[in-house]
Amino acid sequence: MRTTPAFRGPAVLLLTLLALLALAALPVQAQAADSTTWIQRNLAGLNYLAASGVDGVYGSQTTTAVRGFQHDNGLDEDGVYGGRTELALHNKVIEVQRKAGSTADGAYGSGTSNAVAAWQSAHSLTADGITGPATMNAMGIARTVRLTAQWKFGRYGWSVSGQFGCLDQLWIHESEWKVYADNPMSDAYGIPQALPGSKMSTAGGDWQTNPATQIQWGLDYINGRYGTPCSAWSFWQSHNWY
């Protein structure tokens, strides 16, 4: 028997409303574009999560893994898989995929694992298909924002042992190495706290979200204005800015 519109309309609206309310009640993690399983596969592929942790449940193990990834990549370490973490994780997986020669889609599936294993075998590394610190280092992919900065020191003639401690202190005090650090009292933005943040566009159009671009601009700025990170840090200690 055909149901009349007068009966269907309110019922459909009620079900839709209930579905929207249920979605709103979900934790932020569950509302991310990626499924929990794919989040976990990406984290496991980059060696932040054990393979046994890929279970489709966003529990404490996954939260800890997300925090570890966030820490390494200059993000707020809240364990929540929001848009910023999703972008950073996809970009890091894409870096690995391009180096390994697999499809660069930001999803660490079996194709990526096989390609990484082949790359590892060709470079005398344990061929487990997991891009941990040793493999990432061999690929020339910086695992952390601090490594990103250290690997750029050579072009300025700075030694890591002599200058990185000063840079570390400088940017801890400025932004705690956070990509999205935004000074509420000014337009200073990003890891180096460029003022205004748009200055960093000279280093790349992705200056708002890419730590490598921000770091490149920050090191160029320090080199041009102070010569070395230790000179910049010395100035900061006297003036509380640089």
C-alpha positions in Angstrom: 0.0 0.0 0.0 1.3 3.4 -0.9 2.1 5.7 2.0 0.7 9.2 1.8 3.1 12.2 1.9 1.3 13.4 5.0 2.6 10.4 6.8 6.1 10.1 5.3 7.1 13.7 5.7 7.2 14.0 9.5 8.7 10.5 9.9 11.5 11.2 7.5 12.2 14.5 9.2 12.3 12.9 12.6 14.7 10.2 11.5 16.9 12.8 9.9 16.9 14.9 13.0 17.8 11.9 15.2 20.7 11.0 12.8 22.1 14.5 13.0 21.8 14.6 16.8 23.6 11.2 16.9 26.4 12.5 14.7 26.8 15.7 16.8 27.2 13.5 19.9 30.1 11.6 18.4 33.6 12.5 19.6 35.6 14.6 17.2 37.8 11.6 16.2 34.7 9.8 14.9 33.7 12.8 12.7 37.0 13.0 10.8 37.0 12.3 7.1 39.1 9.2 7.5 37.8 6.0 9.1 39.4 5.0 12.3 40.9 1.9 10.6 42.6 4.1 8.0 43.9 6.5 10.6 45.4 3.5 12.4 46.9 2.1 9.2 48.6 5.3 8.5 49.9 5.6 12.0 51.1 1.9 12.0 52.8 2.5 8.6 54.8 5.3 10.0 55.6 3.3 13.2 53.5 5.3 15.6 51.2 2.4 16.3 51.7 -1.3 16.6 50.1 -3.5 13.9 47.9 -5.0 16.6 46.5 -1.6 17.3 44.7 -1.5 13.9 41.4 -2.6 15.3 38.9 0.1 14.2 38.5 1.3 17.8 39.7 4.9 18.7 40.9 4.0 22.2 43.8 4.9 24.4 46.4 3.2 22.2 45.4 5.2 19.1 45.1 8.4 21.1 48.7 7.9 22.3 49.9 7.3 18.8 48.1 10.4 17.5 49.8 12.4 20.3 53.2 11.1 19.3 52.6 12.1 15.7 51.3 15.5 16.7 54.4 16.1 18.9 56.8 15.3 16.0 54.9 17.5 13.5 54.4 20.7 15.5 50.7 20.2 16.3 48.7 20.5 19.5 49.2 17.3 21.3 45.6 16.6 22.3 45.2 13.1 20.7 42.3 14.3 18.6 42.3 13.5 14.9 41.0 16.7 13.5 41.6 18.4 10.2 45.1 19.7 11.0 46.3 16.3 12.1 44.7 14.6 9.1 46.4 17.0 6.7 49.8 16.5 8.3 49.4 12.7 8.4 48.3 12.5 4.8 51.2 14.7 3.7 53.8 12.6 5.6 52.4 9.4 4.1 52.5 11.0 0.6 56.2 11.9 1.2 56.9 8.2 1.9 54.8 7.0 -1.0 56.6 9.3 -3.5 60.0 8.2 -2.2 59.0 4.5 -2.3 57.4 4.8 -5.8 53.9 3.9 -4.8 50.6 5.7 -5.5 50.7 9.0 -3.6 47.2 9.1 -2.2 48.0 9.6 1.5 46.7 6.1 2.5 49.2 3.6 3.8 47.7 0.4 2.4 49.2 -2.8 1.2 50.6 -1.2 -2.0 52.5 1.3 0.0 53.7 -1.3 2.5 55.0 -3.5 -0.4 56.7 -0.6 -2.1 58.4 0.5 1.2 59.6 -3.1 1.8 61.1 -3.2 -1.7 62.8 0.2 -1.1 64.1 -1.0 2.2 65.5 -4.3 0.7 67.2 -2.3 -2.0 68.9 -0.1 0.6 70.0 -2.9 3.0 67.3 -2.1 5.6 64.9 -4.5 7.4 62.2 -5.0 4.8 59.2 -4.8 7.0 57.2 -2.3 5.0 57.1 0.1 8.0 58.5 3.6 7.6 60.1 4.0 11.1 62.8 6.5 12.1 65.6 4.6 10.4 63.8 4.2 7.1 62.5 7.7 7.1 66.1 9.0 7.8 67.4 6.9 4.9 64.7 8.2 2.6 65.7 11.8 3.6 62.3 12.5 5.1 62.4 14.5 8.3 60.3 12.7 11.0 60.1 15.8 13.2 60.0 19.5 12.9 63.3 19.8 14.7 65.0 17.4 12.3 63.6 19.5 9.4 65.5 22.5 10.9 68.7 20.6 11.6 68.9 19.2 8.1 68.9 22.7 6.7 71.8 24.0 8.8 74.5 23.0 6.4 73.4 25.5 3.7 74.1 28.3 6.2 77.4 26.9 7.4 76.0 26.3 10.9 76.8 23.2 13.0 74.0 21.4 14.7 76.1 20.8 17.8 77.0 24.5 18.1 73.8 26.2 17.0 70.7 24.0 17.3 70.4 24.4 21.1 70.0 28.1 20.6 67.4 27.7 17.8 65.5 25.2 20.0 65.3 27.6 22.9 64.4 30.5 20.6 61.5 28.7 19.0 60.3 27.0 22.2 59.9 30.5 23.7 58.3 31.9 20.5 55.9 29.1 19.6 56.8 25.8 21.2 57.5 24.7 17.6 53.8 24.8 16.8 52.8 25.2 13.1 49.5 26.9 13.9 50.8 29.1 16.8 48.9 32.4 16.4 49.8 35.3 18.7 46.5 36.9 19.9 48.2 40.2 20.6 49.7 40.6 17.0 49.7 39.0 13.6 52.7 36.8 14.5 52.2 33.3 13.2 53.8 29.9 12.9 56.9 28.2 14.3 59.2 31.2 13.8 56.4 33.7 14.7 56.7 35.8 11.5 55.1 39.2 11.8 52.9 39.2 10.0 52.6 35.6 9.2 52.1 36.3 5.5 55.7 37.2 5.2 56.4 33.5 5.0 54.7 33.3 1.6 58.1 34.2 0.1 59.2 30.7 1.2 56.1 28.9 -0.2 52.3 29.2 -0.7 51.6 26.6 1.9 53.2 28.8 4.7 50.0 28.5 6.9 50.2 24.7 7.2 53.6 23.4 6.2 56.3 23.3 8.9 59.1 22.9 6.4 58.1 26.2 4.6 57.8 28.0 8.0 61.2 26.7 9.1 62.8 27.6 5.8 61.6 31.2 6.1 62.6 31.4 9.8 66.1 30.2 9.1 66.5 32.6 6.2 65.3 35.4 8.5 67.8 34.5 11.3 70.6 34.2 8.8 69.9 37.5 7.2 69.3 39.5 10.4 71.5 37.9 13.0 73.9 35.5 11.2 73.4 32.6 13.5 70.7 31.1 15.8 72.8 31.8 18.9 73.1 35.5 18.0 69.3 35.6 17.5 68.8 33.8 20.9 71.1 36.2 22.6 69.1 39.1 21.2 65.9 37.5 22.3 67.1 37.1 25.9 67.7 40.8 26.1 64.6 42.0 24.3 62.0 39.2 24.5 61.7 39.3 20.7 63.9 38.8 17.7 
